[in-house]
Structure formats: structure tokens, C-alpha cells
């Protein structure tokens, strides 16, 4: 019997002046909602400490669990829309974390490219959020802080776990706006429903890629099979 689909949802914990991170609250809100499309799906929620030295913890989790898809949430107080980040950069700004520590290096990962693109169809999902009444846009700049760093680490991990068809698991980072994490045009419950709908789309995309991968495996006689 095939194992259940494994999905990782991450958000960030508190930092100076913010005892409850809006991304953590949004993640918990969306996971409280019940959708038939998510039944049988194994969803792991990880609240990441807002610290540079905790990034290896995310790396370890991604290695150990081999997730089929990853959804990362963070907050950007100066933004006014929900932003779906289309890429992450291999760079860190020299800015202290919640523990007052600075990044050890200005480059996040020495053996990786300068930029990694999202492996999820972010542009299509921007339109889906707008149809749900959420002010949303695509973004080319996830910043140089821990949101970008977590995204880069997640993308690097999944790029290192190529499937038989050369595809990678869909990974997407979403920045929530303002200090509340909720766009002015939306309610907290409306945002939760829209994010849950996006999670359903992420699950569907992961299933689609897994199905293609199974068809191309040698034991299934797919065109990608190699001769014995």
C-alpha cells in the first residue's frame, strides 16, 4: 500500500515585540479547517524559531521526512498584500534574529546557486487567491532575512531530491502582510479559508507529480524505464 501524502507547513515563532507571530496564527487557523481533499494527507506543522542557528533544524526535518510538498508562511510588516514568493536568493542580510544573533555568513549555502525558483505554480495561485477575495500578488523579492533563508533551504533540499521524472516537490513561500498578517480587504477567517484552498491545490499538484513519477518508474513499464 502506498504511503500517505506528506505535506510540511511551516510558520515562524515570536520575535521582539511580537509574542504571537501572525504566520503561526494563520497556519493554525488554516489547519483547523476540514476539507475532504485533505483527508488521508499527513500534514506536519513546524513552527520555526526566528533564529539563524535554527535553519539546520529545518534541513534535518526535510531530509528525514521526504515531504511531497512544502508550504512556508511568514510575515512582512511593510507589505499590504499576500505575496507569493517566486524565488529565494542565496544571501543573508546582517541583521539580528530573535536571540540577537547575526547570520554566520552573508551567503546561506556555499554549494548552491545564487537564486532558486519556486517549484510551485505561484502565478496561477495568485489568481486563485484573488478570486477568493484576497489581495494577492507575485513577488520576486523574499527579502534577505529568515523568511528568504528558510525558503532557500527548503528549495535546496527538494532540488536535491529529484524524482524519477526529474521533477521536484512543489515548494512555496507566502508572505502575509502588515502586523496582523491579514490584508485590509479580508477577515482572519476569510484568509484561513483562502490559504486552506491553496493548501488543497498544493496537495493536488503533489499528487499529480507523484502519479507521473510512478508511471515512469521501471517497474511500471513507463517510457522512462532503463533496460535491465
C-alpha positions as CSV (number, residue, x, y, z in Angstrom):
1,X,0.0,0.0,0.0
2,X,1.3,3.5,-0.9
3,X,2.2,5.7,2.0
4,X,0.0,8.8,2.6
5,X,1.0,12.0,1.0
6,X,3.3,14.0,3.4
7,X,2.9,17.8,3.5
8,X,5.0,20.2,5.6
9,X,3.6,23.5,6.7
10,X,5.9,25.9,8.4
11,X,5.5,29.3,10.1
12,X,7.7,31.4,12.4
13,X,7.6,31.8,16.2
14,X,7.7,35.0,18.2
15,X,10.3,37.8,17.9
16,X,11.0,41.0,19.7
17,X,7.7,42.9,20.3
18,X,5.6,40.2,18.7
19,X,4.6,37.5,21.2
20,X,2.4,35.7,18.7
21,X,3.7,35.7,15.1
22,X,0.9,36.2,12.6
23,X,2.2,33.5,10.4
24,X,1.9,31.0,13.2
25,X,-1.6,32.1,13.9
26,X,-2.5,31.8,10.2
27,X,-1.0,28.3,9.9
28,X,-3.0,27.1,12.9
29,X,-6.2,28.7,11.5
30,X,-5.9,27.0,8.1
31,X,-5.1,23.6,9.6
32,X,-8.2,23.7,11.8
33,X,-10.4,23.8,8.7
34,X,-11.6,20.4,7.4
35,X,-11.5,19.7,3.7
36,X,-12.4,16.3,2.1
37,X,-9.4,16.8,-0.3
38,X,-7.1,16.8,2.7
39,X,-8.4,13.6,4.3
40,X,-5.7,10.9,4.5
41,X,-3.0,13.5,4.0
42,X,-0.3,13.5,6.6
43,X,0.3,17.2,7.4
44,X,3.2,18.3,9.7
45,X,3.2,21.8,11.2
46,X,6.6,23.1,12.2
47,X,6.9,26.5,14.0
48,X,10.4,27.7,13.2
49,X,12.2,29.7,15.9
50,X,13.1,33.1,14.4
51,X,16.8,32.4,14.7
52,X,19.6,31.9,12.2
53,X,21.0,29.0,14.1
54,X,17.7,27.0,13.8
55,X,18.0,26.6,10.0
56,X,19.8,23.3,10.3
57,X,16.7,22.0,12.1
58,X,14.6,22.7,9.0
59,X,17.3,20.9,6.9
60,X,17.1,17.9,9.1
61,X,13.3,17.7,9.0
62,X,13.3,17.9,5.2
63,X,15.9,15.1,4.9
64,X,14.2,12.8,7.4
65,X,10.6,13.0,6.1
66,X,10.9,13.3,2.3
67,X,7.8,15.6,2.1
68,X,5.7,15.6,-1.1
69,X,5.1,19.4,-0.8
70,X,6.1,22.3,1.4
71,X,4.1,25.4,2.3
72,X,6.0,28.1,4.2
73,X,4.4,31.1,5.8
74,X,6.0,34.3,7.1
75,X,5.0,37.9,7.7
76,X,6.3,41.1,6.0
77,X,5.0,44.1,8.0
78,X,5.5,46.7,5.2
79,X,3.5,44.8,2.6
80,X,-0.2,45.3,2.0
81,X,-1.0,42.2,0.0
82,X,-0.4,38.5,0.4
83,X,2.7,37.8,-1.6
84,X,3.5,34.5,-3.2
85,X,7.3,34.4,-3.5
86,X,8.5,33.1,-6.8
87,X,12.2,32.8,-5.8
88,X,14.7,32.8,-3.0
89,X,18.2,34.2,-3.0
90,X,21.4,32.7,-1.5
91,X,22.1,35.7,0.6
92,X,21.6,36.9,4.2
93,X,21.4,40.5,5.5
94,X,23.5,41.2,8.5
95,X,20.5,41.6,10.8
96,X,20.0,40.1,14.3
97,X,17.4,37.4,14.9
98,X,15.1,37.0,17.9
99,X,18.1,35.9,20.0
100,X,20.1,39.0,19.0
101,X,22.5,36.9,16.9
102,X,23.6,37.7,13.4
103,X,23.9,35.3,10.4
104,X,27.2,33.4,10.4
105,X,27.8,34.2,6.8
106,X,26.4,36.5,4.1
107,X,25.9,33.5,1.8
108,X,23.4,31.0,3.0
109,X,24.7,27.8,1.4
110,X,28.2,27.7,-0.2
111,X,27.5,24.8,-2.6
112,X,24.2,26.3,-4.0
113,X,23.2,28.6,-6.8
114,X,22.7,32.3,-6.3
115,X,18.9,32.0,-6.9
116,X,16.4,29.2,-6.7
117,X,13.0,29.5,-8.2
118,X,9.8,28.3,-6.6
119,X,8.8,24.8,-7.7
120,X,5.1,25.5,-7.3
121,X,2.8,27.3,-9.9
122,X,2.8,30.5,-7.9
123,X,1.3,32.7,-10.6
124,X,-1.8,30.6,-11.1
125,X,-2.3,30.5,-7.3
126,X,-2.2,34.3,-7.1
127,X,-5.2,34.3,-9.3
128,X,-7.0,31.8,-7.1
129,X,-6.4,33.9,-4.0
130,X,-7.8,37.0,-5.8
131,X,-10.9,35.0,-6.8
132,X,-11.3,34.2,-3.1
133,X,-11.3,37.9,-2.3
134,X,-7.8,38.1,-1.0
135,X,-5.5,40.9,-2.2
136,X,-2.5,39.0,-3.5
137,X,0.4,39.4,-5.9
138,X,3.5,37.5,-7.0
139,X,6.8,38.7,-5.6
140,X,10.4,38.4,-6.9
141,X,11.9,39.5,-3.6
142,X,11.5,37.4,-0.4
143,X,14.0,39.7,1.4
144,X,17.3,38.8,2.9
145,X,16.1,37.8,6.4
146,X,14.9,34.4,7.8
147,X,11.9,34.1,5.6
148,X,14.1,34.1,2.5
149,X,16.6,31.9,4.3
150,X,14.0,29.2,5.2
151,X,12.7,29.3,1.7
152,X,16.1,28.9,0.1
153,X,16.9,26.0,2.4
154,X,13.6,24.3,1.6
155,X,14.1,24.7,-2.2
156,X,17.7,23.5,-1.9
157,X,16.5,20.3,-0.1
158,X,13.8,19.5,-2.6
159,X,16.1,20.2,-5.6
160,X,18.4,17.5,-4.0
161,X,15.5,15.0,-4.0
162,X,14.8,14.7,-7.7
163,X,12.1,12.2,-8.6
164,X,12.4,9.7,-11.4
165,X,10.9,12.1,-13.9
166,X,13.3,14.9,-13.0
167,X,10.6,16.8,-11.1
168,X,10.8,18.2,-7.6
169,X,8.2,18.5,-4.9
170,X,6.2,21.8,-5.0
171,X,7.5,24.3,-2.5
172,X,6.0,27.8,-2.0
173,X,6.6,30.6,0.5
174,X,3.8,33.1,1.3
175,X,4.4,36.4,2.9
176,X,1.4,37.7,4.9
177,X,1.0,41.5,5.1
178,X,1.2,44.0,7.9
179,X,1.4,43.4,11.6
180,X,-1.8,41.4,11.7
181,X,-0.9,39.2,8.7
182,X,-4.4,39.8,7.3
183,X,-5.0,42.2,4.3
184,X,-7.3,45.1,4.9
185,X,-9.8,43.7,2.5
186,X,-10.1,40.4,4.2
187,X,-11.0,38.8,7.6
188,X,-9.0,36.4,9.5
189,X,-11.4,33.6,8.8
190,X,-11.6,34.5,5.1
191,X,-7.8,34.4,4.9
192,X,-7.8,31.0,6.6
193,X,-10.3,29.6,4.0
194,X,-8.3,31.0,1.1
195,X,-5.0,29.6,2.4
196,X,-6.7,26.2,3.0
197,X,-7.8,26.3,-0.6
198,X,-4.3,26.9,-1.6
199,X,-3.1,24.0,0.5
200,X,-5.6,21.8,-1.3
201,X,-4.1,23.0,-4.6
202,X,-0.7,22.2,-3.3
203,X,-1.8,18.7,-2.4
204,X,-3.3,18.2,-5.8
205,X,-0.1,19.3,-7.5
206,X,1.9,16.9,-5.4
207,X,-0.4,14.1,-6.3
208,X,-0.1,14.9,-10.0
209,X,3.7,14.9,-9.8
210,X,3.8,11.6,-7.8
211,X,1.5,10.0,-10.3
212,X,3.8,11.0,-13.2
213,X,6.7,9.7,-11.3
214,X,5.1,6.3,-10.7
215,X,4.2,5.9,-14.4
216,X,7.8,6.5,-15.3
217,X,9.4,4.1,-12.9
218,X,10.9,0.9,-14.4
219,X,8.5,-1.4,-12.5
220,X,5.6,0.3,-14.2
221,X,7.0,-0.2,-17.7
222,X,7.0,3.6,-18.4
223,X,8.9,5.2,-21.2
224,X,11.5,6.3,-18.7
225,X,12.4,2.8,-17.8
226,X,16.0,1.7,-18.4
227,X,16.8,-1.8,-19.8
228,X,17.8,-4.4,-17.3
